[in-house]
Amino acid sequence: MDQGIVSTDWLANALQQDEQSIRLFDATYHLTDKTRNARQECLDEHIHGAQFFDITRIADTNSPLPNTVPSVSTFEECVRALGVNSDHTIVAYDRYGMMSAARVWWLFRYFGHNNVAVLDGGFPKWSAEGRPVDGEKVQHPPGNFTATLRPELLRSVTQVHDIVNAQDSTTTIVDARGAGRFAGQSPEPREGLRAGHIPGSFNLPYSSLLNSDQTFKSSKQIAAAFNDAGVNPHKPIVTSCGSGVTACILSLGLAQLGEHQVSVYDGSWSEWGSTESLPIDTL
């Protein structure tokens, strides 16, 4: 699973052959539509065996920033409660096809678990193919997952500021938000944030890496998307977005190219855009 994605065919076969070796998660996150309840949607209808992975709660809930990385003990406690063992294969999906599931892929890797992937095309593709879904309650005995932290996958605001100040000029910051938000011309979905982007960063909306059915484009097309955005995908990259969620899609896209010198700025624009002392640029 070095590349971090699996097809619907792969998942269907894997569930049929050895369902108990897999922990399947619905990681849907509704950023703008507050009328929807992702947890309830999962309870009502999910791919057989899937549980809800709440990225807003399996997080540092004491942080003023959304969705930030939890402590090792918190992550272990949460995923053990979901029945995750250290030898399980983890597969995540979401109801947008590709929006928040990559965050689960990145979190497990950050906590040292590489046997993790995202379902390419997510729930929409699975459903469109007529594959089985149900509303059966899923309950596993507590797991034994043990984390081994990989701090190189995470960047702090201080580290990103150092890059901006050219103290780390070898690293490129790539922003996964839409072009309008990056340019400071479209409103942010969260209140209290300035408009614009981190100085010196490049814009590559995560949707640029996806086909119309929300599956990933080919490796050749992904490489072209980075190059067209002015980014050399073979050099160290820090991915950013609004709150560290869709930044993980860029990281997952780079994994398709075999590139692993990639880290996520977890605070992303929620932190940078709300900190008046930090510089911003607009187009």
C-alpha positions in Angstrom: 0.0 0.0 0.0 2.9 2.4 -0.6 0.8 4.5 -2.9 -2.1 4.7 -0.5 -5.1 4.1 -2.7 -7.2 1.0 -3.5 -9.9 0.4 -6.1 -13.5 -0.7 -5.4 -12.6 -4.0 -7.0 -9.7 -4.5 -4.6 -11.9 -3.6 -1.5 -14.7 -5.9 -2.6 -12.3 -8.8 -3.0 -10.5 -8.1 0.2 -13.7 -8.0 2.2 -14.8 -11.2 0.7 -11.6 -13.0 1.4 -10.7 -11.8 4.9 -13.0 -9.2 6.3 -11.6 -9.5 9.8 -8.2 -8.3 8.7 -9.6 -5.0 7.5 -10.9 -2.0 9.4 -13.0 0.1 7.1 -13.9 3.7 8.0 -16.3 6.3 6.7 -14.4 9.6 7.3 -16.9 12.0 5.8 -16.5 15.6 6.9 -19.1 18.3 6.0 -17.2 21.6 6.0 -19.8 23.9 4.7 -23.2 22.1 4.9 -24.0 22.2 8.6 -27.4 20.7 8.1 -25.8 17.3 7.4 -24.7 14.8 10.1 -21.9 12.7 8.8 -22.0 10.3 11.8 -25.7 9.6 11.4 -25.3 9.2 7.6 -22.8 6.5 8.3 -25.0 4.8 10.8 -27.9 4.8 8.3 -26.0 3.6 5.3 -22.4 2.4 4.9 -20.2 -0.1 3.1 -20.6 -3.3 5.0 -18.3 -3.3 8.0 -17.6 0.4 8.0 -17.4 2.5 11.1 -17.5 6.3 11.4 -14.0 8.0 11.8 -14.7 11.5 13.2 -11.7 13.6 12.2 -13.1 16.5 14.3 -13.0 14.4 17.5 -10.0 12.1 16.8 -8.0 15.4 17.1 -6.6 17.8 19.7 -10.0 19.0 20.9 -8.3 21.4 23.3 -6.8 23.3 20.4 -8.6 26.5 19.1 -7.8 25.2 15.6 -10.0 22.6 13.9 -9.0 19.0 13.2 -5.4 19.3 14.5 -3.4 16.2 15.3 -4.1 14.5 18.7 -1.6 13.2 21.1 -0.2 9.7 20.8 -2.3 8.5 23.7 -5.5 10.1 22.4 -5.1 8.6 19.0 -4.3 5.1 20.4 -7.3 5.3 22.7 -9.6 6.4 19.9 -8.6 3.8 17.3 -8.3 1.0 19.8 -12.0 1.7 20.7 -12.8 1.2 17.1 -11.2 -2.2 17.2 -7.9 -1.4 15.4 -4.9 -3.7 15.9 -1.4 -2.9 14.7 -1.7 -5.6 12.0 -5.0 -4.4 10.5 -5.3 -3.1 7.0 -7.0 0.3 7.2 -9.2 1.6 4.4 -11.0 5.0 4.5 -13.6 6.5 2.3 -15.9 9.6 2.3 -19.2 10.5 0.7 -17.7 13.2 -1.5 -15.5 10.7 -3.3 -12.4 12.4 -2.2 -12.4 15.1 0.4 -11.6 14.0 3.9 -10.7 10.3 3.7 -7.0 11.2 2.9 -6.8 12.8 6.3 -7.3 9.3 7.8 -4.6 7.9 5.5 -2.2 10.7 6.7 -3.1 10.4 10.4 -2.4 6.6 10.5 0.9 7.2 8.7 1.9 10.0 11.1 1.3 7.5 13.9 3.5 4.9 12.2 1.0 2.7 10.5 1.7 2.3 6.7 -0.8 -0.4 6.0 -3.5 2.2 5.2 -5.2 3.4 2.0 -8.1 5.5 0.6 -10.9 4.0 -1.5 -10.4 5.6 -4.9 -13.7 7.3 -5.8 -15.1 6.7 -2.3 -18.7 6.0 -1.4 -20.2 7.5 -4.6 -18.2 5.2 -6.9 -19.0 2.1 -4.7 -22.7 3.0 -4.8 -22.7 3.8 -8.5 -21.4 0.3 -9.2 -24.3 -1.3 -7.3 -22.0 -2.7 -4.6 -23.6 -3.7 -1.3 -24.3 -1.2 1.5 -26.2 -1.6 4.7 -27.1 0.0 8.0 -25.9 -2.8 10.3 -24.3 -1.8 13.5 -20.6 -2.5 13.6 -18.9 -3.4 16.9 -15.4 -4.8 17.3 -13.6 -5.8 20.5 -11.0 -3.2 21.7 -7.9 -3.2 19.6 -4.2 -3.2 20.5 -3.0 -0.4 18.1 0.4 1.0 19.2 1.7 4.2 17.6 5.2 5.0 16.5 5.3 8.7 15.8 6.7 10.0 12.5 7.3 13.7 13.3 8.8 14.4 9.8 5.3 14.2 8.3 4.1 17.3 10.3 5.1 21.0 10.1 4.4 23.6 12.7 3.7 27.3 12.1 7.2 28.1 13.3 8.7 25.7 10.7 6.5 27.1 7.9 7.5 30.7 8.9 11.1 29.7 8.6 10.4 28.5 5.1 8.8 31.8 4.3 11.8 33.6 5.7 14.0 31.5 3.4 15.7 29.8 6.2 14.6 26.6 4.5 14.7 27.6 0.8 14.8 24.0 -0.4 11.2 23.3 0.6 8.0 24.4 -1.3 4.7 25.2 0.3 1.7 24.1 -1.8 -1.9 25.2 -0.9 -4.8 22.9 -1.8 -7.5 25.5 -1.5 -9.4 26.8 -4.5 -7.9 29.5 -6.6 -10.3 32.2 -5.4 -9.5 31.6 -1.7 -5.8 31.5 -2.5 -6.0 34.8 -4.3 -8.0 36.4 -1.5 -10.9 36.9 -3.8 -13.3 34.4 -2.4 -14.5 34.3 1.2 -13.2 31.7 3.7 -15.8 29.2 5.0 -14.6 29.9 8.6 -15.2 33.3 10.2 -12.3 35.5 11.4 -9.8 34.6 8.8 -7.9 37.0 6.6 -8.1 36.5 2.9 -5.0 35.4 0.9 -2.2 32.9 1.2 1.2 32.2 2.7 3.9 34.3 1.0 5.9 32.3 -1.5 3.4 29.4 -1.6 2.0 27.8 -4.7 -1.6 27.0 -5.4 -2.7 23.6 -6.6 -6.4 23.0 -5.8 -6.8 19.4 -4.7 -9.5 18.9 -7.4 -6.8 19.3 -10.0 -5.6 15.8 -9.1 -9.0 14.1 -9.5 -11.1 12.8 -12.4 -14.8 13.7 -12.7 -15.7 10.6 -10.8 -13.4 11.7 -7.9 -10.8 9.0 -8.6 -7.2 10.0 -8.8 -5.8 10.9 -12.2 -2.8 8.9 -13.5 0.6 9.5 -12.1 1.6 11.2 -15.3 -1.3 13.6 -15.0 -0.6 14.3 -11.3 3.0 15.1 -12.0 1.9 17.4 -14.8 -0.5 19.2 -12.4 2.3 19.9 -10.0 4.6 21.1 -12.7 1.9 23.3 -14.2 1.4 24.9 -10.8 5.2 25.7 -10.8 6.0 23.0 -8.3 8.8 20.4 -8.6 7.2 17.3 -7.1 10.6 15.7 -6.5 11.7 18.3 -4.0 10.6 18.5 -0.3 7.0 19.8 -0.1 4.8 21.1 2.7 1.1 20.8 1.9 -1.5 23.2 3.3 -5.2 24.0 2.9 -7.9 25.4 5.2 -7.5 23.1 8.2 -5.1 20.3 7.2 -7.7 18.1 5.6 -7.5 18.5 1.8 -3.8 19.2 2.2 -3.6 15.4 2.7 -5.0 14.9 -0.8 -2.0 16.6 -2.2 0.2 14.4 0.0 -1.6 11.3 -1.2 -1.2 12.5 -4.8 2.5 12.8 -4.3 2.6 9.3 -2.9 1.2 8.1 -6.3 4.5 9.5 -7.7 6.6 7.7 -5.1 7.4 11.0 -3.4 7.6 10.9 0.4 9.5 14.1 1.3 6.1 15.5 2.0 4.7 17.0 5.2 1.5 18.6 6.2 1.1 22.1 7.8 -1.5 21.0 10.2 -2.7 24.5 11.3 -2.9 25.6 7.6 -4.9 28.7 6.8 -7.0 28.4 10.0 -3.9 29.2 11.9 -1.9 31.4 9.5 -4.9 33.4 8.4 -6.0 34.1 12.0 -2.6 35.2 13.2 -2.3 39.0 12.5 1.5 39.0 13.0 2.0 36.5 10.1 2.5 37.9 6.6 0.0 37.2 3.8 -0.1 37.7 0.1 -3.0 38.2 -2.3 -3.1 38.1 -6.1 
